[in-house]
Amino acid sequence: MLFNILGPFEVRNAGGELRLTAPKLRQVLALLVARNNQPVQISELIDELWGDTPPISAQPTLQTYIYKLRKILLAQIGLPEVSLDTSYSGYLLSLEEDAVDFRRFERLLNEGRALLPGEPERAARVLADALALWRGPALADVPVGGILAPYVARLEELRLAALDLRVDADLRLGKHKVLVSELRGLTKEYPLQENIYAQLMLALYRSGRSSEALQTYQQLRTILVEQLGTEPTSRVQELHQAMLSCDPSLDLSLAPSDASEHTKTGWPAPAQLPPSTPDLVHRQRQFSRLRECTMTDLDTRSLAAVAAVTGPPGTGKTALTVNFALAVRDEFPDGQLIATLNEGGCPADPNDVLDQFLRAANVPGPIPGGLDERAKLFRSWGAPRQVLVVLDDADSFAQIRPLVLSGPRTITLVTSRNRLAGLPASRTIELGPLNTEQGVLMLEGILGRIEAPDERRAACHLVELCGGVPLALRSAAHRLMATHGRSLAWFTQRLRDPGRRLELLCCEDIDPRQLYDRAYRSLNTAELTVLRVLTLLPDKEFDSSEVTKLLRHDWRVVDKILGRLADLHLLTVLRHSGEVRYSFNELALAYARERLQQDLSLDLRQEQRTPFPAGLVDLQMRA
């Protein structure tokens, strides 16, 4: 299924072109395709269709267009890789990465840009392939409003960038004579594009036509002075002066593109991303949010992009982030770096991480010893480059601050169990446990289709016993596969025993206890006391006042401790009608009870020295 926007708007499948004749229907679909895999707000669609004067019936009319598009796509396409869904207060068209010709063009453009300094012949071929995707002006037969118009203008800028790089590659290959006629035509088509004139000047000069090259400069200067009241840029003026002085360097190379000005070490760019996780499910919305946060206006923005994926341990933060990084890595040919910022509960030193990054990037010269100097060197290296950095399992914003690049074509992806106070909420994607339906889908992705009613009920119960935690579900599925044909119901029945649950969920290098060990070790005596009380409660859901009454302690202290346990993801926060309540998920509860049992003898010795609150003593005696 292909959506072509680099020219007249086309929608094609194996049976040919799908024709949409209604102009506004084409306009709506064009905007959804332009923002594919990102939500488009209803307000944006209305603005695109009617501008500042929408009719009273704008929203129901838009809903009618969406209904018609869904009907057409389902009836004539019916492919699983295409879906038009409601998302937030708008709509989301989900497509495969290469379903839009612009995505293929963008990938080839970035590949050509990366190849140009060292392999101009390959770069020329790749860039020619990119330009061949264009069939005319973008969305030539679609009316464009306030949202699509700047998007179409950006596409045209990227086409010019690809053309500029391809001509640069041909100049490096000595094809200056054949370029002259093409460049003359381009100066008429784009009379204010100085770089085209500079390339024409160089092509003429290298062809032995230096007088025509100098005349071309005068033509450009006249146009700029008369139409804009400005002189040519300093780079074009320097080229003109070099021609007047017959500078011999002009016979060798001219490097008008930024890419060729980068210092090259001869080493390949670092590509450190690990393999993808195949059974990542139901994270499409978060995947789209990551793309929106980091990839929007990648070629034109002036600032670097930083996004964080946060949430409880084991919920797939690293899997989502790495899978996204792998999906967009072609956009970052100068390097993809990754570092784990917490090993076994010990936060990594940013200075050590910078040392690893600088060595992987083969930065020339000695690496300085201090954190500030290393951070500056890392930012300087990344400033002109296209680099992706993944910082996994960050402890705090202070830990990642020295590791964040500042170049406009760089992105930094961070995962953390904690909410990173230095990042705005708009740049943070929160992951939680899977619901029952999502968890069953994940199990089916590993085990195959679950159809028998009793097996499906067992799968739902298994998701609950694992707390909806993807890591635990993955481990459970692999443990079941190792039982040589045992049923889901049989395995789930064994997991019902809380005392055996964590052991049964261990598989190869996965131990669900590791999800909570770090948090448990960080608790002080008061926090441990409250946690142990909570594991003895008959109800898994409670609020601060109930716990305060039980402990007979200051409610402010108890409230603070409950908040701390929730921040560590040992408790889950529930909000009902503005009231905050807490609960355990099954996995965290099994862990806390197991640790309580293990520490019981130590607790008894401590009780002889440190009196517990009276409420806790009463509760333990009743237990």
C-alpha positions as CSV (number, residue, x, y, z in Angstrom):
1,M,0.0,0.0,0.0
2,L,1.6,3.3,-1.2
3,F,0.7,6.9,-0.5
4,N,2.6,9.2,-2.9
5,I,2.8,12.9,-2.1
6,L,5.9,14.0,-4.0
7,G,3.8,15.2,-7.0
8,P,0.1,14.8,-7.6
9,F,-1.5,12.9,-4.6
10,E,-1.8,9.2,-5.3
11,V,-3.0,6.2,-3.2
12,R,-2.0,2.9,-4.7
13,N,-2.4,-0.8,-3.9
14,A,-1.8,-4.0,-5.8
15,G,-5.0,-3.4,-7.8
16,G,-3.9,0.1,-9.0
17,E,-4.8,3.6,-8.0
18,L,-7.5,4.4,-5.5
19,R,-9.3,7.5,-6.8
20,L,-10.6,10.2,-4.4
21,T,-12.3,13.0,-6.3
22,A,-13.8,15.2,-3.6
23,P,-11.2,18.0,-2.9
24,K,-11.7,18.3,0.8
25,L,-11.7,14.5,1.2
26,R,-8.3,14.5,-0.5
27,Q,-7.2,17.4,1.7
28,V,-8.0,15.5,4.9
29,L,-6.3,12.3,3.7
30,A,-3.3,14.3,2.6
31,L,-2.8,15.9,6.0
32,L,-3.2,12.5,7.8
33,V,-0.6,11.0,5.4
34,A,1.7,13.9,5.9
35,R,1.5,13.3,9.7
36,N,1.4,9.5,9.4
37,N,1.8,7.7,12.7
38,Q,1.2,10.9,14.6
39,P,-2.1,12.2,15.9
40,V,-3.7,15.1,14.1
41,Q,-5.9,17.3,16.2
42,I,-9.4,18.1,15.2
43,S,-8.6,21.8,15.5
44,E,-5.8,21.4,13.0
45,L,-7.9,19.6,10.5
46,I,-10.6,22.3,10.7
47,D,-8.0,25.0,10.3
48,E,-6.6,23.2,7.3
49,L,-10.0,22.8,5.6
50,W,-11.6,26.2,6.4
51,G,-9.0,28.5,7.9
52,D,-10.2,31.3,10.1
53,T,-13.9,31.0,8.9
54,P,-15.0,27.5,9.7
55,P,-18.8,26.8,9.3
56,I,-20.9,26.0,12.3
57,S,-21.1,22.4,11.1
58,A,-17.3,22.1,10.7
59,Q,-16.9,19.3,13.3
60,P,-19.7,17.0,12.1
61,T,-18.7,17.6,8.5
62,L,-15.1,16.6,9.4
63,Q,-16.5,13.4,11.1
64,T,-18.3,12.6,7.9
65,Y,-15.1,12.9,5.9
66,I,-13.3,10.6,8.4
67,Y,-16.2,8.1,8.2
68,K,-16.0,8.1,4.4
69,L,-12.2,7.7,4.5
70,R,-12.5,4.7,6.8
71,K,-15.1,3.1,4.7
72,I,-13.1,3.6,1.5
73,L,-9.8,2.3,3.1
74,L,-11.5,-0.7,4.6
75,A,-13.5,-1.6,1.5
76,Q,-10.9,-1.2,-1.1
77,I,-7.7,-1.8,0.8
78,G,-8.5,-3.8,3.9
79,L,-4.8,-4.2,4.8
80,P,-3.7,-4.6,8.4
81,E,-0.8,-2.2,8.0
82,V,-3.2,0.7,7.4
83,S,-5.6,1.9,10.1
84,L,-7.4,5.2,10.8
85,D,-8.1,5.5,14.5
86,T,-9.4,8.1,16.9
87,S,-6.5,9.4,19.1
88,Y,-6.8,11.9,21.9
89,S,-8.9,14.8,20.4
90,G,-8.0,13.9,16.8
91,Y,-7.2,11.1,14.4
92,L,-4.2,8.9,13.7
93,L,-3.4,7.2,10.4
94,S,-1.1,4.3,11.1
95,L,1.1,3.3,8.2
96,E,4.3,1.2,7.7
97,E,7.5,3.2,7.5
98,D,7.9,3.0,3.7
99,A,4.3,3.4,2.8
100,V,4.8,7.1,2.0
101,D,7.2,8.1,-0.8
102,F,8.5,11.0,1.3
103,R,9.8,8.6,3.9
104,R,11.8,6.7,1.2
105,F,13.0,10.1,-0.2
106,E,14.1,11.3,3.3
107,R,16.0,8.0,4.0
108,L,17.8,8.2,0.6
109,L,18.6,11.9,1.2
110,N,20.2,11.2,4.6
111,E,22.1,8.2,3.2
112,G,23.4,10.4,0.3
113,R,24.4,13.1,2.7
114,A,26.4,10.7,4.8
115,L,28.1,9.1,1.8
116,L,29.1,12.4,0.1
117,P,32.4,13.1,1.9
118,G,34.0,9.7,1.3
119,E,32.0,8.0,-1.5
120,P,30.8,10.7,-3.9
121,E,30.0,8.2,-6.6
122,R,27.6,6.2,-4.4
123,A,26.2,9.4,-3.0
124,A,25.4,10.6,-6.5
125,R,23.5,7.4,-7.3
126,V,21.6,7.4,-4.0
127,L,20.7,11.1,-4.3
128,A,19.6,10.6,-8.0
129,D,17.3,7.8,-6.8
130,A,15.9,10.1,-4.1
131,L,15.1,12.8,-6.7
132,A,13.6,10.3,-9.1
133,L,10.7,9.9,-6.5
134,W,9.5,13.4,-7.3
135,R,6.9,13.6,-10.1
136,G,6.2,17.3,-9.8
137,P,5.4,19.8,-7.0
138,A,4.4,18.1,-3.8
139,L,0.6,17.5,-3.5
140,A,0.2,19.4,-6.8
141,D,-3.5,18.6,-7.1
142,V,-4.6,19.0,-3.5
143,P,-5.9,22.3,-2.1
144,V,-3.6,23.3,0.8
145,G,-4.5,25.4,3.8
146,G,-2.7,26.8,6.8
147,I,-1.3,23.4,8.0
148,L,-0.3,21.7,4.7
149,A,1.1,24.9,3.1
150,P,4.3,25.1,5.3
151,Y,4.6,21.3,5.1
152,V,4.7,21.5,1.2
153,A,7.2,24.3,1.4
154,R,9.4,22.2,3.7
155,L,9.2,19.3,1.2
156,E,10.4,21.7,-1.6
157,E,13.3,22.8,0.6
158,L,14.3,19.2,1.1
159,R,14.1,18.5,-2.7
160,L,16.5,21.5,-3.2
161,A,18.8,20.1,-0.5
162,A,18.9,16.8,-2.3
163,L,19.5,18.5,-5.7
164,D,22.3,20.6,-4.1
165,L,24.0,17.5,-2.7
166,R,23.7,15.5,-6.0
167,V,25.3,18.4,-8.0
168,D,28.0,18.6,-5.3
169,A,28.7,14.9,-5.8
170,D,28.9,15.3,-9.6
171,L,31.3,18.2,-9.2
172,R,33.5,16.0,-7.0
173,L,33.4,13.3,-9.7
174,G,34.6,15.8,-12.4
175,K,31.3,16.1,-14.3
176,H,31.5,19.9,-14.4
177,K,31.0,20.1,-18.2
178,V,27.8,18.2,-18.3
179,L,26.4,20.1,-15.3
180,V,26.6,23.6,-16.9
181,S,23.4,23.4,-18.9
182,E,21.4,21.8,-16.0
183,L,22.7,24.5,-13.6
184,R,21.8,27.3,-16.0
185,G,18.2,26.1,-16.2
186,L,18.1,25.9,-12.4
187,T,19.2,29.5,-12.0
188,K,16.2,30.5,-14.0
189,E,13.9,28.3,-12.0
190,Y,15.4,29.4,-8.6
191,P,16.8,32.9,-9.3
192,L,17.5,33.7,-5.6
193,Q,19.2,30.4,-4.7
194,E,22.8,31.5,-4.3
195,N,24.3,28.0,-4.0
196,I,23.0,27.1,-7.5
197,Y,24.9,30.1,-8.8
198,A,28.0,29.1,-6.9
199,Q,27.9,25.6,-8.4
200,L,27.4,27.0,-11.9
201,M,30.3,29.3,-11.3
202,L,32.5,26.4,-10.3
203,A,31.3,24.2,-13.2
204,L,32.1,27.0,-15.7
205,Y,35.5,27.7,-14.1
206,R,36.6,24.1,-14.2
207,S,35.4,23.9,-17.8
208,G,37.9,26.6,-18.8
209,R,35.1,29.3,-19.1
210,S,36.3,31.6,-16.3
211,S,34.9,34.7,-17.9
212,E,31.4,33.2,-17.9
213,A,31.9,32.2,-14.3
214,L,32.7,35.8,-13.4
215,Q,29.7,37.0,-15.4
216,T,27.5,34.6,-13.5
217,Y,28.6,36.2,-10.2
218,Q,27.7,39.6,-11.5
219,Q,24.3,38.4,-12.6
220,L,23.6,37.0,-9.1
221,R,24.8,40.2,-7.5
222,T,22.6,42.4,-9.7
223,I,19.5,40.3,-8.9
224,L,20.2,40.3,-5.1
225,V,20.9,44.0,-5.0
226,E,17.8,45.0,-7.1
227,Q,15.3,42.6,-5.6
228,L,16.5,42.2,-2.0
229,G,18.9,45.1,-1.4
230,T,21.7,42.8,-0.2
231,E,25.0,41.5,-1.4
232,P,25.9,37.8,-2.0
233,T,26.9,35.8,1.0
234,S,30.5,35.8,2.2
235,R,31.1,32.3,0.9
236,V,30.0,33.2,-2.7
237,Q,32.1,36.4,-2.5
238,E,35.1,34.3,-1.4
239,L,34.6,31.9,-4.3
240,H,34.5,35.0,-6.7
241,Q,37.8,36.3,-5.2
242,A,39.4,32.9,-5.5
243,M,38.5,32.8,-9.2
244,L,39.9,36.3,-9.7
245,S,43.2,35.2,-8.2
246,C,43.2,31.8,-10.0
247,D,43.3,30.0,-6.7
248,P,44.6,26.4,-7.5
249,S,42.4,24.9,-4.9
250,L,39.4,25.4,-7.1
251,D,40.8,22.8,-9.5
252,L,40.6,20.2,-6.8
253,S,37.3,20.5,-4.8
254,L,34.7,22.9,-3.6
255,A,32.7,21.8,-0.6
256,P,29.5,23.8,-0.4
257,S,27.6,21.2,1.7
258,D,28.0,21.2,5.4
259,A,28.5,17.5,5.5
260,S,31.9,17.7,3.7
261,E,33.2,20.3,6.2
262,H,33.1,17.7,9.0
263,T,36.4,16.3,10.1
264,K,36.6,12.6,9.3
265,T,38.7,10.1,11.2
266,G,38.5,7.2,8.7
267,W,36.7,5.1,11.3
268,P,33.1,4.0,10.8
269,A,30.4,5.9,12.7
270,P,29.4,4.2,16.0
271,A,26.4,2.0,15.7
272,Q,25.8,0.7,19.2
273,L,22.1,-0.1,19.3
274,P,21.2,-3.6,20.4
275,P,18.7,-5.9,18.4
276,S,15.0,-5.1,18.5
277,T,12.5,-6.8,20.8
278,P,10.1,-8.7,18.6
279,D,7.1,-9.1,21.0
280,L,6.6,-5.4,21.8
281,V,2.8,-4.9,21.7
282,H,0.3,-2.2,22.1
283,R,2.8,0.7,22.3
284,Q,1.9,2.3,19.0
285,R,0.5,5.4,20.7
286,Q,3.7,5.9,22.7
287,F,5.8,5.1,19.6
288,S,4.0,7.9,17.7
289,R,4.5,10.3,20.6
290,L,8.3,9.6,20.6
291,R,8.3,10.4,16.9
292,E,6.4,13.6,17.5
293,C,8.7,14.7,20.3
294,T,11.9,14.0,18.5
295,M,11.5,13.9,14.7
296,T,9.3,16.9,14.0
297,D,11.0,19.4,11.7
298,L,14.3,17.5,12.0
299,D,15.8,19.3,9.0
300,T,14.8,22.8,9.8
301,R,14.7,23.1,13.6
302,S,17.3,25.0,15.6
303,L,17.3,23.0,18.8
304,A,18.2,19.5,19.8
305,A,15.3,17.1,20.8
306,V,15.2,15.3,24.1
307,A,12.5,12.8,25.2
308,A,12.1,10.5,28.2
309,V,10.2,7.3,28.6
310,T,9.4,6.7,32.3
311,G,7.4,4.2,34.3
312,P,7.7,1.2,36.6
313,P,10.4,-1.4,36.1
314,G,9.8,-4.2,33.6
315,T,7.1,-2.3,31.6
316,G,9.1,-2.2,28.4
317,K,10.7,1.3,28.5
318,T,14.0,0.1,27.1
319,A,12.3,-2.1,24.5
320,L,10.1,0.7,23.2
321,T,13.0,3.2,23.1
322,V,15.5,0.8,21.4
323,N,12.8,-0.3,18.9
324,F,12.1,3.4,18.1
325,A,15.8,4.2,17.8
326,L,16.3,1.3,15.4
327,A,13.3,2.5,13.3
328,V,14.8,6.0,12.8
329,R,18.6,5.2,12.9
330,D,19.0,5.9,9.1
331,E,18.2,9.5,9.9
332,F,21.4,9.6,12.1
333,P,24.3,8.4,9.9
334,D,27.0,10.0,12.1
335,G,26.3,7.7,15.0
336,Q,24.0,5.9,17.3
337,L,25.3,5.7,20.9
338,I,23.8,3.9,23.9
339,A,24.7,3.8,27.6
340,T,23.2,2.1,30.6
341,L,23.2,4.5,33.5
342,N,22.5,2.1,36.3
343,E,24.1,-1.2,36.8
344,G,22.9,-3.3,39.8
345,G,21.5,-0.3,41.6
346,C,24.7,1.8,41.2
347,P,24.3,5.0,39.1
348,A,26.9,5.4,36.4
349,D,29.3,8.3,36.6
350,P,28.5,10.7,33.7
351,N,32.3,11.3,33.3
352,D,32.9,7.6,32.6
353,V,30.0,7.5,30.1
354,L,31.4,10.5,28.3
355,D,34.8,8.8,28.1
356,Q,33.0,5.8,26.4
357,F,31.1,8.0,24.0
358,L,34.1,10.0,23.0
359,R,36.2,6.9,22.3
360,A,33.4,5.3,20.4
361,A,33.1,8.4,18.2
362,N,36.9,8.4,17.6
363,V,37.2,12.0,18.5
364,P,40.8,13.0,17.6
365,G,43.3,14.1,20.2
366,P,43.6,13.3,23.9
367,I,40.3,13.0,25.9
368,P,40.3,15.6,28.8
369,G,39.9,14.3,32.3
370,G,37.2,16.6,33.8
371,L,33.5,16.2,33.5
372,D,32.9,19.8,32.2
373,E,35.7,19.5,29.6
374,R,34.5,16.1,28.4
375,A,30.9,17.4,28.1
376,K,32.0,20.4,26.1
377,L,34.0,18.2,23.7
378,F,31.1,15.8,23.3
379,R,28.8,18.7,22.4
380,S,31.3,20.2,20.0
381,W,31.7,16.8,18.3
382,G,27.9,16.4,18.0
383,A,27.0,20.0,17.0
384,P,27.3,19.7,13.2
385,R,26.4,16.0,13.1
386,Q,23.3,13.8,12.9
387,V,23.6,11.7,16.1
388,L,21.1,9.6,18.2
389,V,21.9,8.9,21.8
390,V,20.0,6.5,24.1
391,L,20.5,6.9,27.9
392,D,19.0,3.9,29.5
393,D,17.8,3.7,33.2
394,A,18.7,7.2,34.2
395,D,18.6,8.0,37.9
396,S,18.0,11.8,37.7
397,F,18.1,14.7,35.3
398,A,21.4,15.8,36.9
399,Q,22.9,12.5,35.7
400,I,21.9,13.0,32.1
401,R,22.5,16.7,31.7
402,P,26.2,16.4,30.7
403,L,25.3,13.7,28.2
404,V,22.8,15.6,26.2
405,L,23.9,16.9,22.8
406,S,22.9,20.4,21.6
407,G,23.1,20.0,17.8
408,P,19.8,20.6,16.0
409,R,19.9,17.3,14.2
410,T,20.6,15.3,17.3
411,I,18.1,13.5,19.5
412,T,18.6,12.1,23.0
413,L,16.2,9.3,24.3
414,V,16.1,8.7,28.0
415,T,14.5,5.9,30.0
416,S,14.0,6.2,33.7
417,R,11.9,4.7,36.6
418,N,11.7,8.2,38.0
419,R,10.0,11.3,36.8
420,L,12.8,13.6,35.5
421,A,12.1,17.0,36.9
422,G,14.3,18.8,34.3
423,L,12.1,17.7,31.4
424,P,8.7,19.2,30.5
425,A,5.7,16.9,30.6
426,S,5.3,17.3,26.9
427,R,8.6,15.5,26.4
428,T,7.8,12.6,28.7
429,I,6.0,9.4,27.7
430,E,4.7,7.4,30.7
431,L,4.5,3.7,30.4
432,G,2.4,1.5,32.7
433,P,1.6,-2.2,33.0
434,L,-0.4,-3.8,30.2
435,N,-4.1,-4.3,30.7
436,T,-5.6,-7.7,30.4
437,E,-6.3,-7.5,26.6
438,Q,-2.8,-6.2,25.9
439,G,-1.2,-8.8,28.1
440,V,-3.0,-11.6,26.3
441,L,-2.0,-10.2,22.9
442,M,1.6,-10.2,24.1
443,L,1.3,-13.9,25.2
444,E,-0.2,-14.8,21.9
445,G,2.7,-13.1,20.2
446,I,5.1,-15.6,21.9
447,L,2.9,-18.7,22.3
448,G,0.6,-18.4,19.3
449,R,-3.1,-17.9,19.1
450,I,-5.0,-18.8,22.3
451,E,-8.5,-19.9,21.3
452,A,-9.8,-22.5,23.8
453,P,-12.1,-20.7,26.4
454,D,-10.4,-22.2,29.4
455,E,-6.9,-21.4,28.1
456,R,-8.0,-17.8,27.4
457,R,-9.4,-17.4,30.9
458,A,-6.1,-18.8,32.2
459,A,-4.2,-16.3,30.1
460,C,-6.3,-13.4,31.5
461,H,-5.5,-14.7,35.0
462,L,-1.8,-15.0,34.2
463,V,-1.7,-11.4,33.1
464,E,-3.2,-10.4,36.5
465,L,-0.8,-12.6,38.5
466,C,2.1,-11.0,36.6
467,G,0.8,-7.5,37.4
468,G,0.6,-6.7,33.7
469,V,4.4,-6.4,33.7
470,P,5.7,-7.3,30.2
471,L,9.0,-8.6,31.4
472,A,7.2,-11.1,33.8
473,L,4.8,-12.1,31.0
474,R,7.7,-12.7,28.6
475,S,9.4,-14.9,31.2
476,A,6.2,-16.8,32.0
477,A,5.6,-17.5,28.3
478,H,9.1,-18.9,27.9
479,R,8.9,-21.0,31.1
480,L,5.6,-22.5,29.7
481,M,7.2,-23.3,26.4
482,A,9.9,-25.2,28.3
483,T,7.3,-27.5,29.9
484,H,6.8,-29.6,26.8
485,G,3.2,-29.1,26.0
486,R,1.7,-28.2,29.4
487,S,-1.4,-26.0,29.3
488,L,-1.7,-22.4,30.2
489,A,-4.3,-23.4,32.8
490,W,-1.8,-25.8,34.5
491,F,1.0,-23.2,34.6
492,T,-1.3,-20.4,35.9
493,Q,-2.6,-22.7,38.6
494,R,1.0,-23.1,39.9
495,L,1.5,-19.4,39.8
496,R,-1.5,-18.8,42.2
497,D,0.8,-19.7,45.1
498,P,2.4,-16.4,46.0
499,G,5.3,-18.1,47.8
500,R,6.4,-19.8,44.5
501,R,5.4,-17.2,42.0
502,L,8.6,-15.3,41.7
503,E,10.7,-18.5,41.5
504,L,8.4,-19.9,38.7
505,L,8.8,-16.6,36.8
506,C,12.6,-16.9,36.7
507,C,13.8,-17.8,33.2
508,E,17.4,-17.8,32.0
509,D,18.7,-14.3,32.8
510,I,15.3,-12.9,33.9
511,D,14.5,-12.8,37.6
512,P,11.5,-10.6,38.4
513,R,13.0,-9.9,41.9
514,Q,15.5,-7.7,40.1
515,L,12.6,-5.3,39.2
516,Y,12.2,-4.3,42.9
517,D,15.5,-5.1,44.5
518,R,16.9,-1.6,43.9
519,A,13.8,0.1,45.4
520,Y,13.7,-2.2,48.4
521,R,17.4,-1.6,49.2
522,S,16.9,2.1,49.2
523,L,14.1,2.0,51.9
524,N,14.9,3.3,55.4
525,T,13.6,1.7,58.6
526,A,10.4,3.6,58.7
527,E,9.6,2.9,55.1
528,L,10.3,-0.8,55.5
529,T,8.0,-0.9,58.5
530,V,5.1,0.6,56.6
531,L,5.7,-1.6,53.6
532,R,5.6,-4.7,55.8
533,V,2.4,-3.6,57.4
534,L,0.8,-3.1,54.0
535,T,1.6,-6.6,53.0
536,L,-0.4,-7.9,55.9
537,L,-3.6,-5.9,55.0
538,P,-6.5,-8.1,53.9
539,D,-7.4,-5.6,51.2
540,K,-5.0,-4.7,48.4
541,E,-6.4,-1.2,48.1
542,F,-6.2,1.5,50.8
543,D,-5.8,5.2,51.4
544,S,-3.5,7.2,53.7
545,S,-6.1,7.7,56.5
546,E,-6.6,3.9,56.8
547,V,-2.9,3.3,57.1
548,T,-2.5,6.2,59.6
549,K,-5.3,4.8,61.8
550,L,-3.6,1.4,61.7
551,L,-0.2,2.6,62.6
552,R,-1.4,5.3,65.1
553,H,1.2,7.7,63.8
554,D,1.4,11.2,62.4
555,W,-0.6,11.3,59.1
556,R,1.9,13.6,57.5
557,V,4.7,11.1,58.0
558,V,2.6,8.2,56.7
559,D,1.4,10.2,53.7
560,K,5.0,11.0,52.8
561,I,6.1,7.4,53.1
562,L,3.2,6.2,51.0
563,G,4.2,8.7,48.3
564,R,7.8,7.5,48.5
565,L,6.7,3.9,48.0
566,A,4.6,4.9,45.1
567,D,7.6,6.8,43.5
568,L,9.6,3.7,43.8
569,H,6.8,1.7,42.1
570,L,6.3,-0.6,45.1
571,L,2.8,0.8,45.3
572,T,0.4,1.8,42.5
573,V,-1.5,5.1,42.8
574,L,-5.2,5.0,42.1
575,R,-7.3,8.1,41.7
576,H,-11.1,8.0,42.4
577,S,-13.1,11.2,42.2
578,G,-10.2,13.3,43.2
579,E,-9.1,11.0,46.1
580,V,-5.8,9.3,46.1
581,R,-5.7,5.6,47.0
582,Y,-2.9,3.0,46.8
583,S,-2.7,-0.6,45.9
584,F,-0.2,-3.4,45.2
585,N,-0.1,-5.2,41.8
586,E,0.2,-8.9,42.3
587,L,3.9,-9.1,41.4
588,A,5.0,-6.3,43.7
589,L,2.9,-7.8,46.5
590,A,4.5,-11.3,46.0
591,Y,8.0,-9.7,46.2
592,A,7.2,-7.7,49.3
593,R,5.8,-10.7,51.1
594,E,8.8,-12.9,50.1
595,R,11.2,-10.3,51.4
596,L,9.2,-10.0,54.6
597,Q,9.5,-13.7,55.2
598,Q,13.3,-13.6,54.4
599,D,13.9,-10.8,56.8
600,L,11.6,-12.0,59.6
601,S,14.4,-13.2,61.9
602,L,16.3,-10.0,61.5
603,D,13.1,-8.0,62.2
604,L,12.5,-9.9,65.4
605,R,16.0,-9.0,66.6
606,Q,15.4,-5.4,65.6
607,E,12.1,-5.3,67.5
608,Q,13.9,-6.0,70.7
609,R,16.0,-2.8,70.2
610,T,13.5,-0.5,68.3
611,P,9.9,-0.4,69.3
612,F,7.3,-0.6,66.5
613,P,4.2,1.6,66.6
614,A,1.5,0.0,68.7
615,G,-0.8,-0.5,65.8
616,L,1.9,-2.5,63.9
617,V,2.6,-4.7,67.0
618,D,-1.1,-5.5,67.3
619,L,-1.4,-6.3,63.6
620,Q,1.7,-8.6,63.7
621,M,0.4,-10.5,66.7
622,R,-3.0,-11.0,65.0
623,A,-1.2,-12.2,61.8
